[in-house]
Amino acid sequence: MRFFRKLTRRAALAMAGVAALTLAHAGTALAGDAKEPIKIGSFLAVTGPASFLGDPELKTLQLYIGKINKEGGVLGRPLKLVHYDAQHLAKKAVTFTRRLIEQDKVDLIIGGSTTGTTMAVVKLVERAQIPFISLAGASVIIDPVKKWVFKTPHTDRLAVRKIFSDMKKRGLSKLGLLSGSGGFDKSCAGNARKLAKDYGITIVADETHGKGDTDMTPQLTRIKNTPGVQAFLYCGFGAPTSIVARNFKQLGMKIPHYQSHGSASMKFIKGAQGGAEGVRLPVAALLVAEQLPDDNPQKKVALAYKRAYESAYNDSVSTFGGHAYDALMIAVNAIRRAGTTDKAKVRDAIEQTKNYIGADGIYNMSPTDHLGLDEKSFVMVEVRNGTWKLLK
Amino acid sequence: MLAEFLQFLFSGLTVGAVYGLIGLGFAVIYNASNVINFAQGEFVMIGGMATVFLMKAGLPMPPAVALAIAGAALVGWLLARFGIETAKGAGVVGLIIITIGASILLRGLAQVIWDRNFHPLPSISGDAPIHVLGATLLPQSLWIGAALIVIMAGLRHFFAHTRTGKAMRAAAIDPLAAQLMGVDVRRVVRLSFVLSAALGALAGVLVAPITMTYANVGVMLGLKGFAAAIVGGLGNPLGAIAGGLVVGIAEAMTAGYLSSAWKDVVAFVIILFVLLFMPNGLFGRAEAERA
């Protein structure tokens, strides 16, 4: 009985769907092509554990789509955001992406706050041949290059490169590495191991800690007592970043202390309660927009975004919203250059993005690089007096 | 060499004391109802998070802590009244599953009511480390150790020498017989949830300067606290502490002398061995079960 009830419910849903679709088509036919909105589909982690990513991303999309529409839209057509909350769940991401493509018939997709949700839909967008700009971090998204897939956030590889360049400049070559057990931690530490040789750096100590660990002094003591160690790098995310900084100070360690862009949040400084002083890390220019020199082309863009976001939402800006800003702008610019929403032409136009100055850096995409950022897009900061100090 | 060993030992003692303090909360509810309360970690989280946000609202620390503990106690009462009592016939396993559900609910609520970020709490007596023969120890660790001893002594006295404490143990051993002797079993169970929620919240305030506090902090802390309680023998306050210290020191020594990758493995192997060869824990008394 239950089976049949389910079946009838499904049939009813399907019929309703068909009816809606027919109606929608009738509507577009009546309205004509001139005013038909350009549909931007998105699925983000607005609730759930990754909501600290999806929340500012969605707010940014809504804010700027509103602004663009007020200024007359794109190609004389308004933008329309079709959004679903996929949380951090790959399964939901797949369902919603399918819905965006088949039912909502969007022109382009921005989304995937996390690497997991992004990778889950790659096959789908490739098959549907629809331009897709991801807001997730890992380098696997664009390496190897996938025809229809782009992304805007920096990769951990760029962060490690930036840190290693800074170490090289200071003449430090013997590194003690500590990392957590999360996906971000592992990827960051893996890149550090891989890239060390290119910078003449040897990893003399390589320690890890578990999920939810509350004291890292044993690992740090080992690193401290490793002969010849000249610098320390922690690859991690969230509460452990602060705990490591506190333990580092507790042990009276004096070697230069680096952390990754996973620590680029005021929470890290506050949580460390003084332990973060002197820690160096690569961050997006957005975080230190005010301190950028005036001749830095990113300064104007970053400041404008920061002010717009902060005044609209009464909330401090985060780098995650910046990723969404860049994705939307790259998409809009591409549609303008293509002069159409034809998917193949828009895709080509995104790939030809050159010298786009965004909140995250200056993008130069190519058929072999679907991110288009280099390590210059990061700036090195040091924590001084409880805030970020831009290093020259 | 000595400095290194001492540092590992201090780390183990600090972490072990945190586990022990959380493990104590398991003992109270187990003693009253044979239920293992998997929402114990969430009581710890409520204590820390509520204090953080009450202080943000402008309250000084002592009243904020008091209110947070009272709030957690209220949540404990609600859990006993509407979770445990409504499912009275569910049996111990059913009740344990209810506590797991409650823990997920509380975690979700905390994310909605408060936020998803992590927060520190100020230490009671500053962050200047104490130097002992080349090793360092944070003063907060001593506070946790002191709280641990006081609460343990209090609980031992409570269960062994007070009428209410004895009534609780009786209610766990045989609810029907206890009821026939005039023990209000429902009241006893509610009291046990209130008490252990308050203890958990206090633990949350004490450990937050070291562990930070956030909506999901209770997951791992609760699990490790449970491990401590199991190793020491469920229901025995002294055992929870000993268990916490055994697990904590084993973790620290493994991370220090072997490899940090093996740390959790060794800790869980110890738990496994204790359960295999001393199924009632280090300090548990063997129970004779009659069919």
HADDOCK unambig.tbl for C-alpha pairs under 7 A between the chains (distance, minus, plus):
assign (segid A and resid 207 and name CA) (segid B and resid 260 and name CA) 5.96 0.50 0.50
assign (segid A and resid 208 and name CA) (segid B and resid 260 and name CA) 5.51 0.50 0.50
assign (segid A and resid 208 and name CA) (segid B and resid 261 and name CA) 5.97 0.50 0.50
assign (segid A and resid 209 and name CA) (segid B and resid 260 and name CA) 6.17 0.50 0.50
assign (segid A and resid 212 and name CA) (segid B and resid 220 and name CA) 5.56 0.50 0.50
assign (segid A and resid 214 and name CA) (segid B and resid 210 and name CA) 6.81 0.50 0.50
assign (segid A and resid 214 and name CA) (segid B and resid 211 and name CA) 4.87 0.50 0.50
assign (segid A and resid 215 and name CA) (segid B and resid 11 and name CA) 6.76 0.50 0.50
assign (segid A and resid 215 and name CA) (segid B and resid 15 and name CA) 6.75 0.50 0.50
assign (segid A and resid 217 and name CA) (segid B and resid 11 and name CA) 6.34 0.50 0.50
assign (segid A and resid 218 and name CA) (segid B and resid 8 and name CA) 5.44 0.50 0.50
assign (segid A and resid 218 and name CA) (segid B and resid 11 and name CA) 6.77 0.50 0.50
assign (segid A and resid 218 and name CA) (segid B and resid 252 and name CA) 5.98 0.50 0.50
assign (segid A and resid 218 and name CA) (segid B and resid 255 and name CA) 5.97 0.50 0.50
assign (segid A and resid 218 and name CA) (segid B and resid 256 and name CA) 4.92 0.50 0.50
assign (segid A and resid 219 and name CA) (segid B and resid 255 and name CA) 6.24 0.50 0.50
assign (segid A and resid 219 and name CA) (segid B and resid 256 and name CA) 6.17 0.50 0.50
assign (segid A and resid 219 and name CA) (segid B and resid 260 and name CA) 6.67 0.50 0.50
assign (segid A and resid 222 and name CA) (segid B and resid 256 and name CA) 6.40 0.50 0.50
assign (segid A and resid 239 and name CA) (segid B and resid 118 and name CA) 5.89 0.50 0.50
assign (segid A and resid 239 and name CA) (segid B and resid 212 and name CA) 6.44 0.50 0.50
assign (segid A and resid 243 and name CA) (segid B and resid 211 and name CA) 7.00 0.50 0.50
assign (segid A and resid 250 and name CA) (segid B and resid 129 and name CA) 5.82 0.50 0.50
assign (segid A and resid 250 and name CA) (segid B and resid 136 and name CA) 6.68 0.50 0.50
assign (segid A and resid 251 and name CA) (segid B and resid 136 and name CA) 6.21 0.50 0.50
assign (segid A and resid 267 and name CA) (segid B and resid 118 and name CA) 6.83 0.50 0.50
assign (segid A and resid 271 and name CA) (segid B and resid 119 and name CA) 5.80 0.50 0.50
assign (segid A and resid 271 and name CA) (segid B and resid 120 and name CA) 4.90 0.50 0.50
